[in-house]
Amino acid sequence: MFIQLVCNAQTDSVGVIKSDATIKPKKHSPKTATLLSLALPGAGQIYNKKNWWWKVPVIYGGGIALAYGVGFYNRNYNDFRAAYKYRIENNVDQNGDPKFDRYQTPTLLAIRESYRESRDLFAIYMVALYALQVVDAAVEAHFFDFNVTDDLSLNIQPSMNPGPYGWAGVQFNLKLK
């Protein structure tokens, strides 16, 4: 900015430097908020400077909880898949592992599928959380300069039109000061 001021400076007849440069306030960019949020979850909310103090912990807390769920269900899915595969390949009813020996082979298959479905659902939730925080950052950035003041009022009251063709209804008055 200093260079810009020097380049645009002029001198008058007395030797005083005049500046033609005007300092424009930086416009808040929804594109920047979206790109920041895409690159690092929560960064768009911090850039917007509105309610970031509770949104960022929710984003990361939810992401960590969902990632833990994906890992938990994936580990159990792999364990039950290996146990089921062992029984099918060796044509036996017992694995030698007390964790799996109490289940019959069709039950092992059902439990394995249940863990797979839960794992996939948690992965979908993770993607949804990521997309939601990107959309939130973009929408919040679009409303960054939106003015919400007490100068707005909405008055709702009943209304009647007496006369031969009278009617009753509701009247809405919106005042913008």
Helices and strands as residue ranges (DSSP letters): H 2-7, E 9-11, E 17-19, H 30-39, H 43-48, H 52-90, H 98-101, H 105-142, E 152-161, E 167-176
